[in-house]
């Protein structure tokens, strides 16, 4: 089964079916016809989180990249990690 869109009402009424479908492919839940949330398999979610963490520098890496003299340095354009990760 491929990605499917569910209205909030359908998703509520058929939640078990949404969960089973999400194990095969992400499922979009819409509110008033606009995508609101996506239901994904936990393994896919964890894979995405690992990927996100792998791309974010640690605070120590950022500090170590600061030059030790008085010259200017470019600011990295990165998204900061969430606390506790």
C-alpha positions in Angstrom: 0.0 0.0 0.0 1.3 3.5 -0.7 0.9 6.8 1.1 -2.7 7.7 1.7 -4.6 10.7 3.1 -7.1 10.3 5.8 -9.4 13.0 7.2 -9.2 13.4 11.0 -12.6 11.8 11.3 -11.7 8.8 9.2 -8.4 8.4 11.1 -10.2 8.5 14.4 -12.8 6.0 13.3 -10.3 3.7 11.6 -7.2 4.2 13.8 -6.1 0.6 13.8 -6.2 0.6 10.0 -4.2 3.8 9.9 -1.5 2.3 12.2 -1.3 -0.9 10.0 -1.0 1.2 6.9 1.7 3.4 8.5 3.8 0.3 9.0 4.0 0.0 5.3 4.1 3.7 4.2 3.7 7.1 5.9 0.0 8.1 6.2 -1.1 11.8 6.0 -4.0 13.0 8.2 -5.7 16.1 7.0 -7.7 18.8 8.8 -10.2 20.6 6.6 -8.5 19.2 3.6 -5.0 20.4 4.5 -2.3 18.0 5.6 -1.9 18.3 9.4 0.2 15.3 10.6 1.9 12.2 9.3 1.7 8.8 10.9 4.9 6.8 10.4 6.3 3.5 11.5 8.4 3.8 14.6 11.5 2.3 12.8 11.3 5.0 10.2 10.9 7.7 12.8 13.9 6.4 14.7 16.0 6.2 11.5 15.1 9.8 10.7 16.0 10.9 14.3 19.4 9.1 14.0 20.0 10.9 10.7 19.1 14.2 12.1 21.4 13.7 15.1 24.3 12.6 12.9 24.1 15.8 10.9 24.0 18.2 13.9 27.3 19.2 15.4 27.8 18.8 19.1 28.3 21.9 21.3 31.9 20.8 21.8 32.5 20.6 18.1 31.2 24.2 17.7 33.4 25.5 20.5 36.5 23.7 19.1 35.9 25.3 15.7 36.2 28.8 17.0 39.6 30.3 16.0 41.9 30.9 18.9 43.1 34.3 17.6 41.3 37.6 17.0 40.3 36.9 13.4 36.7 36.7 12.1 35.2 33.3 11.4 32.1 32.4 9.4 29.0 31.3 11.3 27.9 27.8 10.5 24.3 27.5 9.1 23.1 24.5 11.1 20.0 23.7 13.1 20.8 23.3 16.8 20.1 20.0 18.5 17.2 19.6 20.9 18.2 19.6 24.6 18.7 16.2 26.0 19.5 14.5 22.7 
